[in-house]
Amino acid sequence: MSKITMPERWLYFDCFAGLSGDMTLGALLDLGLSRASMEEVFNTLGLGRVEVTAQRVNRAGLTGIKVDFLVSENSKTRHYQEICNLIFRANLSPAVRELSLSMFRLLGEAEAQIHGLPLEEVHFHELGAVDTILDVVGVAFGVTTLGIARTFTSPIPQGQGLITGCHGVLPNPAPATLALLTGLPLYSASLPGELVTPTGAVILKALSAAAEPLPALNLLGVGYGAGSRDLPGHPNLLRLYLGEPLASAAGITDRVLVLETNIDDMNPELYEPLMAGLFRVGALDVSLTPAQMKKNRPGVRLTVIAPPGAKEGILEKIFTESTTIGVRLMEMERVTARRWADTIETPYGPLTVKVIEYGGRRRLLPEYEACRRLAEEKGLPLIEVYRLIPAVVGE
């Protein structure tokens, strides 16, 4: 892209009954995605003849689109690399291919971590079945076709009881689902069974869905995707809001907890594991500031910013992994600019950048890891990669 222009399209996931791949696909079709065009894409995957059915069904008084697939290929499961090869060979746009591969890579990494295997050895069982491949590629096609630039999500419900999979009886939600939902707000719902599938979770992960209240937008449409089951007294539907952001939308206001302590008797080598541990238990930011302490000792002020709900975990980490005996706590309001990742085309290939927006005004900032990778791949000084950003967007 040469410049970031308005308007763009945003998608909000209202997960009041959970989330799955086919529910997302149904809601995208309800928003106007062409079933015939999606079917054409599916038939380039080498899975045999694929037919898509999309029926409007009733779930506890509300209706939504239920998606099903008729596939001529005999059902089988695949390894991670087999699925990647299918996607590489298919006639997909670069954006659809990249998003599809990203979702399967994230699924593979979650499974590899859970089972203690290298990514290349992961066998996908249910996740490698034809339906999952079609859900992933279909959602990638839908999001790209509808021109979605950013996604947001509501808090995500977790069902009750146990679930049964190829590995036997498992806790609900499935371990892969829970791994992919890290960083998003969850709550326990009094509903039976699996409400969020690994495919549903990876959609939010791959789209970098922001967990925040519905942003200010001009609503263009609402789509409902139906799940397979009837939930007792509850509509088993996913609701998607499609809209354009209001140019006047300012930043995001929330509440954060600020924890501070001064330390003058701790081995400096212990600060690195302390910071890593604080991030693992929910810290949003951790900083160390030089301080002059009593008895003329040089010391360090440790400052942690965290969600209020992470208070106990943060305190336990500070008291067990540092030498402090007291921590100051302050809860305060925080305003942050909206921010997300985007991709720009440069003379050396695509480059991921950070987009910062406040009050309708935007600017692009370098994403260090992406810039470093491009610099290493092309044999460029890192500073030259940083200079590509204003040159490409005309700043």
N, C-alpha and C positions, 0 to 999 in steps of 0.2 A: 504494500500500500504506500501511496505517496504522502497522504495526509489523513488524519482522522477527522471525519466529517460527521455532522448530525444530519438526519436522524439515524439511529441504529435501533436494533431490536433486542429487547431483554426478555428473558423467560423466567418465570417464578414457579417453583415446584411447591404446590400446596399438598403436603403428604399426610392428609388427615387419616388415611387408612393404610398408609405404607407406600411401597414403591417397588416396581418390578420392571423388567425390560418390556414385556408386552403391554403393561399399563401405560408406560411412557409412549410406546409406539401408537397405541390407540388414541391417546390424547393428542399426539401430533397430527394424526389423520383427522381428528375432530377439528383441529385448527386449520385444516385446509390442505395438508400435505397430500399429494396425489398418490393414490394407491397404485395406479397403473405404472407411474414412473418408478415407484419403489420396487414393484415387481420386476421391472426391466433390469434394475440394478442387481437384484437377487439372482437373476438368471445369468449373470456373468461370473458367478462365484464357483461354478463347477460342482454344484451340489445336486445336479439333475434338474428336472423341471420343477419350478416353485410357483405355486399359486397362493395368493394372499386373500383371505376372506376377512371382511370388516363388517361386523353386525352391531347394530345398536341394541343393547340389552339393558334390562332393569336391575338395579342393585339397591334394594331397600327404599324404593320410591324415586330414585334418581336414575337417569340413563347415561350410558357412556358407550364408547366403541370398544368392542372385544375383538382382538386380532387373533387369527389362527392361520397356520401354514399347512398346505398340502404339498409334500415334497416326494418326488419319485425315488430319491436315493434311499437305500436302506439305512436305518438309523445306526450310527456308530459314533464313538468318541475319538478324540484326537489329542496329540501332544501339542504343546505350545507352538513349536516351529511349523508343524503341519498347518495350523490355523493361519500363521503369518504368511506362509507360502500361498494359501488360498487367496488371502486379501491382496498380496502383491500381484498375483496373476490376474485378478479381476479388473474389469473395466470401470474403475472408480476414479473420481476426481482426486487430485492430491490432498485436498482438505478432508474428504471423506476417508481416504485411505489412512491418513495420519491419525485421525481421531479414532478410527476403528482399531488400528494397531496400538494406540495408546491405551485404550480400554483393555485389550487383551494382555498387554504388558503389565498393567496394574493388577489384573486378576491373577496373572502368572506369578508376580512377585508376592502377592498375598498368600497364594497357595504354597509357594516355595518356602516362605518363612514359616508357615504353620507346620509343614511336613518335614522341614529340615533338608530340602533338596535344592540342587542348582536349578535355575529357571529352565534350562534346556531339558531337564528330565521330568518336568511337571506334566502329569497326565490329567486332562481336564474332566474326565468322567462326565457328570451332568453339564458342567460348564463348557464342554467341548461338543455337546450335542448340536444338531442342526438348528434347533429353535434358538439357542443362545447365540449362535453365529449370526442368524438372521436378525435377532433383536438388536445386537450390537451394531451391525452394519446399517440396519434400518434407522436406528436412532441417530447415528453419525450422519446418514444421508438427510434425515429430516431436519436436524439442527442446522446443518450447512445450507440446505435449500431454503429454509425459512429465514436465513440471515441472522441467526442468533449471535450476538456479540458477547453477552454476559448472562449468567444464570445465578439464581438465588434460590434458597430453600427455606422452608419452614422447619421447626423442630420435627424430629422423625420418631414415630412410635415404634416400640418393640413389643411383639406379641408374647403370650404366655405359653408355658409348656415346653415340650421337647419336639424336635423334628427328626425325620428319618431320611438319610441319604445313602449314597453308595458306601460310606464308611460306617454305616450303622446308625444308632441313635445318637444325636448330637444335641448340645444345648442350643437354645433359641435366643438370639439369632445365630446363624452359622458362623464359625470362626472367621471365615474369609469376609463375610459381611461386616462383622465387627471391626476387623482390621481396616477395611476400606472406609468405614465411617469415622475413623479417628479424626478429631478436630471439629466434628459437627455435633449439634445439640440433640440428645436422645432423651426419650421419656418412656416409662412403662405404661402400656395400654392394657386395659382389661379385656383383651380380645384373644381368642385362641389361635395358635399356629403361627407360621412364618409370615410376617407382614412386609419385611424388606428382604429381597433376595440379593445374592452377590451381584447379579447383573444390575439391579436397581442401584445398589450402592456404588458400583464402579461408574455408572453414568454421572452421578453427582461428583465423584472424585475426578474423573477425566475432564469434566466441564468446569472444574474449579468453582463449584457452586458456593456462593457466599451465604453464610448462615446469619441472616439479618432480617428485620421486618420488611414487609413489602415496600420496595422503594417507590418514590414518586414517579409515576409513569402515566402516559396516555394509553388506556386500555384498547387494544385492537381486537382481541378475541379471547375466548376461554374454551379450553378443550378438556374433555373428560375421557379417561381411559379406564376400562373395566378390568378388574382382576377375575380369576377363574372361579373363586369361591363366593358363596353367600355368607357374609358375616352376620352373626345374630344381632339384629337391630341396628346395623351400622352399614352405610353404603360403601361397598368395597370398590372405591374409585380413586384415581389420582386426578387432581385438577391442576391444569397448567394455565397460567396467565401469560398472554403474549402482549407486549406493549412497547412503546417508544419512551425513552426517558424524557422527563421534563427538563428543559434547558436550565431552569432555575433551581434544580435539585442541588441542595448544598451537601454538607458532609454528613457523617453518621455520628450520632450522639449516643453514648452509652455510659455505664458506670464501671469504674475499675478500682482495684485495691492497690495501693502503693505501700510496699513494705521496705523499711530501711533499717540498717544496723551498721554500727562502726566496729571495725575489727582491727586489733593491733598486735595480735599474738599468734597469727596463723601462717603456716608454711605456704609461700606463694604457689607451690606446685599443687596445692589442694583446691585452688580456685577453679581450675578448668573442669574437674569432675563435678564440683558444686554447681557451676553454671549449667552444665549438660543435664544434671539431675533436675534442676529447677525447670528447665524447658520441658522435660519429660512429664512433670506433674502439672503442667498447664501454664507456666509463666509466659506472658506475651513479650516481655523484654527484661533483660538483666544487664546491669551496668556496674562497673567498678570505678570509683573516683578516688584519687589520692587525697588523704586527709592528714592533718597534723593533730595528733592525739595528746592526751595528758602525759606528763613526764617526758615531753618532747619526743615521743615515739612517732615515727611515720606509720600511718595506718591506711586503711581502705574503707570507704563507705560502699556497702553493698546495697543496691536499690533494685527492687523487683516490682514490675507491673504485671498484674494478673487479674483475671475475672474474679469477682467476689466469691463465687462458688469454689474456687481453687484454694481458698484461705488455709484450710487445715493441712492439705498436702504440702503447700509451700512452707508453712511454719515447721512442719515435721522435718522437711528436707534441710531447712536452715539450721535447726537445732541439732540435728544428728550429723550433719556433714560440715559444720563450721564450728568455730570455738566461741561464738557469741553466747551471751546469757540473756539477751533482751532484744526485742524487735519492736519498732514503731510502726503502727498501722494507720493509714488514712484512706477512707473511701472518697472518691471524687468523680466529677463528671469529666468525660473525655470526648473530644470531637476529633474525628479522623476524616481525612479525604477518602473518597472512594478510590479503590485501586484494584487493578486486575492485570493479567498478562495478555499480551497480544503479540502478533508476529509481523515483522516488516521484511520486505524483500530488499536485499542489499546486493552489490556486485559480487559478493562472495557466497551468496545463498541466504536462506531464511534465518532470521535472528529474533529470538524472544526478547521482548522489552517489557518494562512495567509502565502501565498507563495510570497517571494520577489525575483525578478529577475533583474539583471543588467549585460549586456555584456555576456549573456548566462550562467551566474552562478546563482544558486538559493540557498535559505535557507528558512527554515521553522521557523515561529515565533508563539508563543501562541496567540490565539484569546481570550481575557479575558472573555467575556460573555460566550463563549462556554465552556471554562475551568471551570468557576465558576459553571455553570449548572451541568457539569459532577461531579465535586467535591461534590456538594450538593446531587445529586442523589445517589452517591456511598458512601457517608460519608467519603470522603478523604480530607486531607489537600490540599488546593489549590496548594501549592508548589509541592506536589507529582504529581498532574496532569501535571504541567508544565514540570516535569522531564520525563514524558512519551514520549514527542516528540523526543528528541535526542535518547532515547532508541529504539523507534519503527523504526526510519529511519536510524539508525546506525551511527549517527554523534558522 
